[in-house]
């Protein structure tokens, strides 16, 4: 069941979005060679709590971290570890979430570790572009397929693979609500979008095949062919005036068209 939010509830969600966005930015600023993903996780948890939030990921389904930290060919759900130390030329997807007053904010960004290859930089640039295109399609009267089509058409035009098994989602008082939001699809297909829906739109784009493999820890997901993957995400409310991004520190309506 899709749970639409009132204007007052959307306003209330902005604080969880602000905290999630601030933590993501601050963690990203600490991405550099020699830093472990556990160090990033510990910093994130401390900052979430200092900002009045609760880590949304920690303990969710048994997940042990406050962030997901996925390096290079790792797509999503990387468990932070002292043994994973960032190296020059890596890319890392950081996914952060915070709960404030019972509402959840969820966002992700993929960062370069030092200087990266032109190939990896193109992957990051295209995946971010895919995210903005998906957000722009989150308007009343469109359909879920319009979001997926916007993402897929950009990624595949560049020869990249669009992950199928893992998708965006509705969000509110629960981190994962209906509907699922695929990053592929056809225009005018699927659930019709209405004002009051709040979605986490999160393209996961691979340099090679779209196919994935689940790792033995039951969390980490990697590309089947070992090629790098990028992941960008924002929480957005669908309003009569267009997409309203909630995971922003400024709390303003960012033009996405």
C-alpha positions as CSV (number, residue, x, y, z in Angstrom):
1,X,0.0,0.0,0.0
2,X,1.3,3.4,-1.0
3,X,1.2,5.8,2.0
4,X,0.8,9.4,0.7
5,X,2.0,12.2,3.0
6,X,0.2,15.5,3.8
7,X,2.0,18.8,3.2
8,X,2.6,19.0,7.0
9,X,4.1,15.5,7.0
10,X,6.4,16.4,4.0
11,X,7.5,19.5,5.9
12,X,8.2,17.3,9.0
13,X,10.3,14.9,6.8
14,X,12.7,17.8,5.9
15,X,14.6,17.5,9.2
16,X,15.4,13.8,8.7
17,X,16.4,14.8,5.1
18,X,18.6,17.6,6.4
19,X,20.5,15.4,8.8
20,X,20.9,12.6,6.2
21,X,22.3,15.1,3.7
22,X,24.6,16.8,6.1
23,X,26.1,13.5,7.3
24,X,26.5,12.3,3.7
25,X,28.4,15.5,2.8
26,X,30.6,15.4,5.9
27,X,31.4,11.8,5.4
28,X,32.2,12.4,1.8
29,X,34.6,15.2,2.8
30,X,36.6,12.6,4.8
31,X,37.0,10.2,1.9
32,X,40.7,9.9,1.1
33,X,43.4,7.3,0.7
34,X,44.3,5.5,3.9
35,X,40.9,6.0,5.6
36,X,39.0,2.8,6.6
37,X,35.3,2.5,6.0
38,X,34.9,1.8,9.7
39,X,36.3,5.2,10.5
40,X,33.8,6.8,8.1
41,X,31.0,4.8,9.8
42,X,32.0,5.8,13.3
43,X,32.1,9.5,12.3
44,X,28.7,9.2,10.6
45,X,27.0,7.6,13.6
46,X,28.4,10.3,15.9
47,X,27.3,13.1,13.7
48,X,23.8,11.7,13.2
49,X,23.3,11.5,17.0
50,X,24.8,15.0,17.5
51,X,22.3,16.3,15.0
52,X,19.4,14.8,17.0
53,X,18.9,11.7,14.8
54,X,19.1,8.0,15.0
55,X,21.1,6.0,12.5
56,X,18.4,4.5,10.2
57,X,20.5,1.6,9.0
58,X,22.1,0.3,12.2
59,X,20.2,-2.8,13.2
60,X,17.9,-2.6,10.2
61,X,17.4,-6.3,9.4
62,X,20.5,-7.0,11.4
63,X,22.8,-4.6,9.4
64,X,25.7,-3.7,11.7
65,X,26.7,-0.3,10.3
66,X,25.4,3.3,10.3
67,X,26.4,3.7,6.7
68,X,26.7,1.4,3.7
69,X,30.1,1.7,2.2
70,X,30.6,0.0,-1.2
71,X,33.9,0.2,-3.0
72,X,34.6,-0.1,-6.7
73,X,32.8,-3.2,-8.0
74,X,30.6,-3.3,-4.8
75,X,27.2,-2.0,-5.7
76,X,25.3,-1.6,-2.4
77,X,25.2,-2.7,1.2
78,X,28.9,-2.8,2.0
79,X,29.5,-3.3,5.7
80,X,32.0,-0.8,7.1
81,X,35.2,-2.5,8.3
82,X,38.6,-1.6,9.6
83,X,40.0,-4.0,7.1
84,X,38.7,-2.0,4.1
85,X,41.1,0.8,3.6
86,X,40.6,3.2,0.7
87,X,43.2,3.4,-1.9
88,X,44.1,6.1,-4.5
89,X,41.9,5.5,-7.6
90,X,39.0,3.8,-5.8
91,X,35.5,5.0,-5.9
92,X,33.2,4.5,-2.9
93,X,29.4,4.7,-2.6
94,X,28.3,6.1,0.7
95,X,24.7,5.6,1.7
96,X,23.5,7.4,4.8
97,X,20.1,7.4,6.6
98,X,18.8,9.2,9.7
99,X,15.5,9.0,11.6
100,X,14.3,12.2,13.2
101,X,10.9,12.4,15.0
102,X,10.0,9.0,13.4
103,X,10.6,10.1,9.8
104,X,13.4,8.7,7.7
105,X,15.8,10.4,5.3
106,X,17.8,8.3,2.9
107,X,20.5,9.4,0.4
108,X,23.7,8.2,-1.3
109,X,26.6,9.5,-3.3
110,X,29.6,8.0,-5.0
111,X,32.9,9.6,-4.3
112,X,36.3,9.5,-5.9
113,X,39.2,8.5,-3.7
114,X,42.0,10.8,-4.9
115,X,42.5,10.8,-8.6
116,X,40.5,8.2,-10.5
117,X,40.5,7.0,-14.1
118,X,38.6,8.9,-16.8
119,X,36.5,5.7,-17.2
120,X,35.4,5.8,-13.5
121,X,34.8,9.5,-13.7
122,X,32.5,9.1,-16.6
123,X,30.6,6.4,-14.7
124,X,30.1,8.8,-11.8
125,X,29.1,11.7,-14.0
126,X,26.5,9.6,-16.0
127,X,25.1,8.0,-12.8
128,X,24.5,11.4,-11.2
129,X,22.9,12.6,-14.4
130,X,20.6,9.5,-14.3
131,X,19.6,10.4,-10.8
132,X,18.7,14.0,-11.7
133,X,16.7,12.7,-14.7
134,X,14.8,10.3,-12.5
135,X,14.0,13.0,-10.0
136,X,12.8,15.3,-12.7
137,X,10.3,12.7,-13.8
138,X,8.8,12.5,-10.3
139,X,5.8,14.6,-11.1
140,X,2.0,14.2,-10.7
141,X,0.5,12.5,-13.7
142,X,3.7,10.7,-14.7
143,X,4.2,7.0,-13.9
144,X,6.8,4.9,-12.2
145,X,7.9,3.8,-15.7
146,X,8.7,7.4,-16.6
147,X,11.3,7.5,-13.7
148,X,12.8,4.2,-14.7
149,X,12.9,5.1,-18.4
150,X,14.6,8.4,-17.7
151,X,17.4,6.6,-15.8
152,X,17.7,3.7,-18.2
153,X,17.8,5.6,-21.4
154,X,20.7,7.8,-20.2
155,X,22.7,4.9,-18.8
156,X,22.3,2.5,-21.7
157,X,23.1,5.2,-24.2
158,X,26.5,5.4,-22.6
159,X,26.9,1.6,-22.7
160,X,26.4,1.1,-19.0
161,X,24.4,-1.6,-17.2
162,X,21.4,-0.7,-15.1
163,X,21.0,-2.9,-12.0
164,X,17.7,-4.7,-12.0
165,X,17.5,-6.6,-8.7
166,X,17.9,-3.5,-6.4
167,X,15.7,-0.5,-6.8
168,X,14.5,2.7,-5.2
169,X,11.5,2.7,-2.9
170,X,8.8,4.7,-1.1
171,X,9.9,6.2,2.2
172,X,8.3,7.8,5.3
173,X,8.1,6.4,8.8
174,X,9.5,3.2,7.4
175,X,12.7,3.2,5.4
176,X,11.3,0.9,2.7
177,X,7.6,1.5,1.8
178,X,5.6,0.9,-1.4
179,X,6.1,1.4,-4.2
180,X,9.3,-0.1,-5.5
181,X,11.0,2.4,-7.9
182,X,13.0,0.5,-10.7
183,X,15.7,2.3,-12.6
184,X,14.4,0.8,-15.8
185,X,11.0,0.8,-17.5
186,X,8.7,2.2,-20.1
187,X,7.1,5.6,-20.4
188,X,3.6,5.8,-19.1
189,X,3.8,2.3,-17.5
190,X,3.2,1.3,-13.9
191,X,1.7,3.2,-10.9
192,X,0.6,6.7,-11.6
193,X,2.4,9.3,-9.6
194,X,0.4,11.5,-7.3
195,X,1.2,14.5,-5.0
196,X,2.0,13.3,-1.6
197,X,4.1,10.3,-2.6
198,X,7.6,10.4,-1.2
199,X,10.3,8.3,-3.0
200,X,13.9,7.4,-2.7
201,X,15.2,7.5,-6.2
202,X,18.6,5.7,-6.5
203,X,20.2,4.7,-9.8
204,X,22.8,1.9,-9.4
205,X,24.7,1.9,-12.7
206,X,27.5,-0.5,-13.7
207,X,30.4,0.1,-16.0
208,X,29.8,-3.4,-17.5
209,X,27.0,-5.9,-17.2
210,X,23.9,-5.1,-15.2
211,X,24.1,-8.5,-13.6
212,X,24.9,-8.8,-9.9
213,X,26.1,-11.3,-7.3
214,X,25.3,-11.6,-3.7
215,X,28.3,-12.0,-1.4
216,X,28.4,-14.6,1.4
217,X,27.8,-12.1,4.2
218,X,24.3,-11.8,3.0
219,X,24.5,-8.0,2.5
220,X,27.2,-7.0,0.1
221,X,26.2,-7.0,-3.6
222,X,28.8,-6.8,-6.3
223,X,28.9,-6.6,-10.1
224,X,28.9,-10.0,-11.8
225,X,31.9,-9.1,-14.0
226,X,34.0,-7.2,-11.4
227,X,33.6,-3.8,-13.1
228,X,33.0,-0.7,-11.1
229,X,29.5,0.5,-10.0
230,X,28.2,3.9,-9.0
231,X,25.2,4.7,-6.8
232,X,23.4,8.1,-6.3
233,X,20.2,8.7,-4.3
234,X,18.0,11.4,-3.0
235,X,14.6,11.4,-1.2
236,X,12.0,13.4,-3.1
237,X,8.4,14.4,-2.4
238,X,6.0,14.6,-5.3
239,X,4.1,17.9,-5.1
240,X,1.7,19.8,-7.3
241,X,4.6,22.2,-7.9
242,X,7.0,19.4,-9.0
243,X,9.7,17.4,-7.3
244,X,10.7,18.6,-3.8
245,X,14.1,17.2,-2.7
246,X,14.0,16.5,1.0
247,X,17.6,15.3,1.5
248,X,19.2,18.7,1.3
249,X,20.8,20.8,4.0
250,X,19.3,24.0,2.7
251,X,15.7,22.8,2.6
252,X,15.1,24.6,-0.7
253,X,13.4,23.3,-3.9
254,X,16.3,22.5,-6.3
255,X,15.3,22.8,-10.0
256,X,15.7,19.4,-11.5
257,X,14.7,20.1,-15.1
